[in-house]
Amino acid sequence: MRAAALYGILGSLSLSLAMSALLATPATGRPLAAPTAPATATATNPATPAASSRSATPPAGAAGEPSATRSAPATSAAPVPTAAPTWTTWSATPTSAAPAAAPPGDAAAARGVAFAARRAARRGIAFHRCPRAEALAAPITCGKVSVPLDYARPRGKRISLTVSRIRATGPKARRQGALIYNPGGPGASSMAFPEYAAEDAFRRVAAAYDFVGYAPRGVGRSAPLSCQRPSAYAKAPTSSPPHPTAAFKRRLVARARAYVRGCVRRSGRALAHHTTLNNARDLEVLRAALGQRRLTFVGASYGTYYGAVYATLFPGRVRRMVFDSVVNPAPGRIWYRDNLDQSLAFERRWRDWRRWVARHHAVYHLGATADRVLASYDTARRRLARKPAGGVVGTAQLQSAFLRTGYNDAYWDPAARALAAYLHGDPEPLIELAAPDPAEAADDENGNAVYTAVECNDAPWPRAWATWNRDNTALARRAPFETWDNVAMNLPCAFWPVKPGRPLDVGNLEAVGPRRTGRVTLPPVLLLSAERDAATPYAGAKELWHRLPGSSLVTERKAGTHGLWGGPNDCVNRHVDTYLLTGRTPGRSAFCAPRPEPAPLSEPAPLPESGKQPAAIPGTP
């Protein structure tokens, strides 16, 4: 799933845009997370990364991140499977699926998590005024938590994760501790999450919980990863053909290989330690450092996957968890097949936008049918291929910008206006919508590097280009809009030098080894999903729902915005508030009517901040 701006040939692609869209809530128009890692539209990771990868997303309206309190003794952690970082290559057939179960619990990693959590509980987190680089004002405070780079060697090299917090606003007697939030990616930060405590949609929860955000390992100022110079990553204009020629595909492969070489050169062996398993372990250490006996967590997009991995590894440490816009956790779909699913889902969502534009032909004059709107878009794409708008918006930038329409309804009117203006001789709205922001190049490149490392390390990917070419050429006949951009985002995994791990069998508590503290069960968790979500298709929510007994699935009917909590759907928000404040779920399932469909605006509105290049990854969801 794409979740960060695309490297090389395609420039800052859909991932980056997707991430932005996911990180902004329609309600506020502000990004949930600082623009550290762009999320794009292919969501095998997300939702993750971009459409085919996970994507990073804030709650539908505004994403909230959990806050935390400090030091509490940590108990021993359950054995955790680890993927030993081996610098080698792997080969698989096109249809090979990842093993259904994780390897036996790795005793060294399990001991390492327990050791790191105990140490973090003793030391806590010293919160102070936030550094200027975080752009977070009082009363938000910032601190750091130290985690092992390699949990099998907890006394070895350590890295620091940046953490932000704002205290609960309600009376002490009603406070419930820390709520930690992750917006997805992989590669997205939630450092800005505490800002959402002041928003109307989150005030009830913010009265009871500290809102805690953090930058996962490799992201932002948390031992950042890098794979290429930011200026090269943000290069524009670039090309993004829906049906690439053989010559373009050869360049795509060459770029992917070069990108991998850059990752090894700039980040070295640290690359091997950026995995979903380690993200879950870090979350356990953060819980202990905040002094929380059990974890209260909201994860969106890719955040739902590593949250579910955490719940499988540490079920006795779970208090309450909300999974918003759910990545399909089936081991055989992480991450290659999740990305294929994402590309197909984005085609449907792309059609949703075109039909909406056609219904408002009198406003936009782009065509009275979805096919005529597509013809207008194709006309713009051909013109940009000949002459990029403003010298910086080529076909890749166009596709990335319009990928946002698949993430969030808030982009429907701005995208239609920009396209109409461009076709009628005014390129400025399109340039404003689609041009990459040089000021965000470093953050976007960093987010893409993290996305790539996590997704490539997590699971086996096809090593043969023939497999990618065959699968995606066939898929592009049905879903041309995002398929090849998703390939470009994830293709480095075909040449990744680290031996991949095996995805955890999420929900199978026996898969990670016997419990040291006796049999434990997972408390009820709350899942949120929109039926037409493209970054994390609805089937993924149903998969996790079946895997977690006692879980409750809240579905927004006939809607497709990625990230639901904090958005305009009061029904969804009530279920989340009730669960976080009381622990009650609406039963095994509940359904909410769709949010109101967007209406054309009487005059252009400011673009959501997240609409400027930030990854939602897709990378996977």
N, C-alpha and C positions, 0 to 999 in steps of 0.2 A: 504494500500500500504506500502510496506516495505521501510523504508528510513534510517534505522540505523542498526547497527550490531545486530544480534539477541541475545536475552537474553538466559540464561540457557542452555537447552539441545543442541541447535544448535550452540551455541557459537556466534562469531561475524559473522552473516550470511549475506545473500545477501543484506539486507538493507544497511549494512555498505558498502558493495562493490558497491552497486548500487549508493549510494550517492557519493562515490568517483568518479565513472565513470561519473556521471552527473555533478559533480563539475569540471571536467577537460574538457578543450576544445581540440578537436583534433588538432586545429591549433597551440596551444601553449604547450599542454601537461602539463600545470600547473593547479592546482586546483583553481577553481573560489573562493571558500570560504575556510577559514581555516578549518582543519579537526575537526570541533566541533561536528558534528552529521553525522554519516554515513548514506548514503542513500542506501536502498536496492531495490531489484528489484520488489517487489510487490507493485504496485502503486495504491492503492485505495486512497491513499492519494496522490498521486503523484503521482503520480506519482507519497510523500509524503512521505504513507511510503512504501518503497520497492515496489516490483511489485504490491502487493495488497495495498499498501498505497501510499501516495504522495511521490514523491521522490524529492530530491533536485537536481537541475541541473543548471549548468551555461549555458550560451548561447552555442549553439552547438559548437562553436569554442572556445570561451573563454567567460566566463560569465561576464557580466558587471553589476555593481550595480550602482544605482543612487547615485548622490551626492547631497548635499543640501547646501543652504545658510541659513542665520538665521533670527531671529525674524521678524515675521509679525503678525499682529493681526488676531486672529482666530475668525470666526463668530460662531454663535450658531450651534450646530450639530443637525441633524435630529434625531428623536427618534430611539433608537437602541434596538432591542430585546435582552433580556438577559436570559441566562439559570441559574436560581437560583441554587446555589450549594447546593444540598441536599444530605446528606450522607445516601444513601439508595440503594436499588437494583431495577432493572427493568427487566421485563420479556416480551418476545415477541415470536411470532410464527416464524418458520423458514422463512416464506415468507413475514413477516410483512415489510411494507415499511414505511419510515419516512413520516410524514405529508408533504403535498405539500406546505404549507405556514408556515411562521414563526409566532410565537405568536405576539400579538399586541405590538407595540413599548413600551419599558419599560421606563417610564418617568424618573425614578431615574438614570438609566444608561445614558440616553440621556443628562440629565443635567450634569452628571459627566464627560462625554466626552467634553461637551462645556466648563465646568469649567477648566478641565485639559488642554485643548487646549489654552484657554486664558492665563492661567498661564505660559504655555510653551512659548507662543509667547512673553510675557513680559520678560521672563528670557533668552530666546535663548539658545544657546549651547556654552560653552566656549571650544574652540578647542585648544589643546596644543600638544606637542610632544607625540607620542603614547607610552604607557607603553611597557616595554620589552616583556611582555607576549603576545602582539599582533604581534610581529615580523614584524612591518610595519615601514619602514624608511621614512624620510622626502623626499619630501614635503608633504607626507600624514600626517594628524593630526587626533587626536582622542578627543572625548568628551563624555558626558553622557546626557541623557534626562530622567527626572523623570516622571513616570506614576503611576496611582493608581493600586494597586493590584486588587481592586474591584471597578469598575466604579460606582456602586451604592452607594459607600461610598468614594467619591473622596478626602475627608479630612482625611481618615484613612491611613492605611499602604501604603507606596509607595515603588516602586522598581526602580532601575536605569538600563536603557538600554545603552549599549556601542555603540558608533557611530564613523565611520571613514569617512574622506573626503579628496579629492584632488580637488583643484580649477580648473575651466575650463582654458584651455591653450590659447584660442583665445582672440582677442581684446574685451574689455568690451562692446562695442556697439553691438557685435554679441552674447553675452552670454544670455542664456535662463533660468538660475537658476539651481536648483538641480535636479538630476536624481537619484532616490532611487531604489536600486535593491534588490530583494530577490530570492535566488536560490531554495527555496522549503523546503522539509522535510516532515512534520514539524520537526524542530530540526536542521536546517542548518543555518549557519551564513554567512553573506556577508561582514564581516569586511575586507576581502582581496580585495573586488571589486575595490577600487581605483587603485590598481596596474595595472588593465587592461587598464587604460587610456593611457598607453604608448604603447600598442599593436597596430599594424597596423589596425586591423579590427575595432578598436574603436576610432581611432584618430579623425575622423570627428565629431563624437558625443561628444568626450571629449573636443574638442575645444569650443563647445557651452555650455556644461553643467559641473557643478561640479559633480563628481562621488561620491555618498554617499552609504556607506554600514553600516550595523548594525547587532547586534546580537539580535534576538527577545527574548521576555521574556522567561526566563528559560534556555537560551542557552549561553554557554561560560561564560562570566563574567557578564551576565545580570540576576542576581538572579538565579543561576543555579539550576536545578532540578536534583535529583538523586534517583534511585530506588534500586541499589545494589552496592556492592563494585566493582570498575573497574576490579580488578583482577579476580573476579568471572564472570563478564560479558565477559571478553576476554578469558575465559578458552578454551584451545585447547589441543588435538584434540577433536572434537565432531562429532556426527552422524546426518545424514540427509537422511533417506531412502525415496525414491519416493513413496513407498507403505508401510507405517508403519504397524507394527503388533499391535494387541490390547494392548500388554504390553507397547510398545513404546508410544502409544496414552495415556495410563494412566499416564505415566511419563510426557508427554507433558502437560496434564491438571494439574498435581501436580506442575510442574514448573511454569505454568502460575499463579496459585493461590499464590505460594510463591513469585513470582515477584510482584504481586499486594500488598501483605503484606509488601514487602520491600519499595514500593512506599509510602505507608501510613506512615510507620515507619520513612523513611528518609526525606520525603518532606511534610507530614502532609496536612493540609487543603489548603495549597497553590495550591495543585493539581487541585482543583476545578476551579481555575481561569485561567487555561491554555486552551484556546479555540480559534477557528478561529475568533469568534466575537471579543474577546479581542485583538487578533493580528491586526484586522482591526482597532479597536479603537486606539491601540498604534500607528499605521501608521498615523492616523489623528493627534495625538499629535506630532509625529515626524515632520510631515509637518509644523505644526504651529511653532515648536521650530526652524526649519530651516528658518523661515521667508518667506515661500512660500504661496502665496495667493491660489494657486491651485497645485495639486499634479501631478508630472510627475513620472511615475513608470514603471519599467520592472519587471515582476515576471515570474519565471520559475517553472514548475511542480506544487507542492502544492502552490507556490507563485501565480499561476494563480487563484487558488480558493479563497484565502483570498483577493487577489486583486479584484476579481469579487464581493466578499462580501462587500468590501470597496466601490466599485462603486455603489452598490445597496443602501448602507446606506448613502453615502455622494456624490450623483451624482453631486451636485453643486460645489464640491471641486475637481472634476477631470479635469485635463488639457489634458494630453495624457497618455495612458496606453498601454503597450505591454504585451500580455500574450503568453508566449513561452512554448509549450508542455502542452496542456490544460487538466486539470482534469475535468472529467464529473461532473458538479455541480447539476445535477438533485437531488432534496431532497431525493427521494427514493433510490438513489444509494450511498449516503454518509453514512458510508464508507464501510460497509460490502459488498455490491454488486459491488462497484468499485473494491474491491480487487479480487473478483471472476473474473471480467472482465480482470483484470490485469494478473492473473495467466494464463488465456486462451491466452492472447496476447503474453505472454512470450514464450509460447510453439511454436507459429508461428515464433517468432524471433529466437528462438533456432534452429529451422529447417533451417532458412535462413543461419545461421552460418555454420551448418553442410553441407549444399549444397555447400557453398563457399569453405570449406575445401576439399570436394570431388572433386571439379573442379581443385584443386591444389594438387591432390594425388601425383603427381610426386615430389612435394616439401616436403610434410609432411608425406606421406606414412601412412595415417590414414584410408584409404578406398576410393574407387572410387565412392561410392554412399553415400547419407545422412544416410542410415541405417547402412552401414559399419562404418561410422564415429561414429555413436551412439554406435555401438558394441565396438569400441575402447575406447570410454569414459566409458562405463559400465565395461570394463575390468579394467580400472584404478580405478574405484570406488570400485570394489570388492577387489582389492589389498590393497587399502588404508583402507578398513574396517578391513582387517586382520593386516596390519602393516602401521600405519600413517607415511607419509614421514617426515623425520627429527624429528619425535616424536611430530609434531605439526599440520600437515596437514592431517585431516581426511576427511570423506565424506562431512561433512558440510562445511569445508573450501574449498574443491574442488567445491562444488556447488556454493558457494558465489563468488568464483573467476570467474567461467564460466558464472555466471549471468551477469557479466559486459559486456560480448559479446552482450547481449540484449540491453544494454544501449548505447553503443558507438562502432562504427566500429574500433576505434583505438585499441581495445583489440583483434580484430580478429586474427591478426598474432601472437601476444605474447601468446595468449591462445593455438593456434594450435601448436606453437613451444614447449611450456611447456609440453603439453600432449604427443607429439611425443617423446620428450627427456625422459620423465618419463617411457614410455612404452619400450624404448630402453635402459633402465638401468641408466639414469642420472636424479636423482630427483631434482637437484639444481634449474633449471628453474621453476619447479612447486612450490618449496618451496618459491622462490623469489616472484612468482606471488600470492600465496595463503596464506602464513603464516601471521597471525595477527601480527601487530606491537605493542609491549607492551607500547611503548611511546605514542601511541594514544588511549590507553584503556580508560582513564578518559574522553576524549572528545567523544569517541564513546558511552560510557555508558550514558553520559549526553544527547547526541542527541537522543538516543533511549528512554530515560525517557520522554523527551519533546514530541517526536512523539507519544508515548503511551498515555500520558495525553491528548493531543489535540484530537487525533482520538477517544479515548474512551468518552471524554466529549462532543464532537460535536453532536453525533447522537445515536439513539438506536442501539444496537447490539443484536443478538440472545443470550439469557441467557442460553439456554439449549445446553449442549454438543452434544446431539443427532442431533440437527440442523446442527451444524458445521460438525459433522462426516458424516451425510447423504449428505450434499451439496458437501463437498470436496472429499469424496470418489468417488462420481459420476464424479466430475470434473477431478479428477486425472486419471481416465480411458482415458480421452481425452488429458489431459495436466499434465503429471506427473512431469515435470521438476521443476516447482516452486510452485505448489499448496500447498504441506504440509509445506514447509518452510514459505510460506505466512501465513498459519494458525498459525504456531508457533510464528510468529512476532506479530500477532494481537489478539491471544487468550486471553491475559489479559483483553480485553474489555468485555469478557463474565462474568467476576467476578469483574468488576470495582465497587467501593463503592460509586461513585458519580452519582446522577441521571443525565442521559444525557439530553442535550438540543435537540432542533428540528432544523434541518438545515434550513437556510434562503432560501426563494424562490428567488434565484438569478435572477436579471433582473426585478422583480416585484416591482416597486418602491412603489406601494400602500401597499405592504405587511408589510412595516415597519412603517406605520402610515402616517398621513397627514404631508405635508411639512410646516414648519414654515415660510418659505420664499416664499411661493407660488409655483406654478408648475415649476419644473426644469426638464430638459432633460439631458441625458448622452451624452457627446461628442462622436464622432466616436473613437473606440478603434481598435487596430490591434492584430489579433490572428495568431499565427504560429503553424503549426503542420506537422509532418511527417506521411505519410499514414500508415507506419508499426511500428510506435512507440509502444513499449510494455508497458512501465511504465505508460504512459497516452494514452490509445488507441484513435485512430482518432475520434471515435464516440463522445468522450467527447468534442472535438473542435467543432464539428458540433452542439452539444447540446448548448454550450455557444453562438455560432454564432447566433442561432435562438433566444436565450433569450435576446440578446443585440441588439436591432434595430440599424442599422447604423454601426454595427461592420463590419470589413473586415477580411476575412480568407485567409491567405497565406499558401498554401499546398506544401510541398516538396514531389513530386511523388516518389513512389517505394523506399522510404528511411525509416530508422528506428532509426537513432541516436536520442537520447533524449536530447533536447536542441539545438536550431538551430542558434540563434543569435551569430555572431562572428565565425561561423564555415566556412568550405570551399565553401559553396554555395553562390556565389556572388549575385545571383538573390534574395535570401532571405535577405541578408545583405543590398542590395540597397533599398528594400522595407522598412526595419526598419529605415535606415538612413533618407530616404525621409520623413517618418512619423514623426520621432523625431525632425527633423530639420525644417520641414515646416508644419506639421499637416495633410498633404495630404495622403490619403489611396489609394490603387490601385483599388478602387471600392468595390463592395460587395465581390468579391473573386478574387484570382489570383493563378496561378500554376507555380511552378518552377521545372525544370528538376532535377532528382536526382544528388546528389554529385557523384563523381567518386567512383567506387567500390574499396575497398582496394586491394592492390597487395602484394603478399608475398615479404618480405624484403630479400635482399641478405645476410644480417647478422643480428643477434639479435640487436634490438634497446633498449635503456633504457625505462623502463616502465614509463608511465605517473605518476607523483607524486600522483595523485588522485587514482591510482590503489592500493596504500597501504592502507589497511583498513582505511576508514577515521577514511548516510542515505539518499536516495532519497527516499526517501522515498519512495517507497512503504513500507511503510505505505501507504496511498493512493497516487496516482500519485505523 
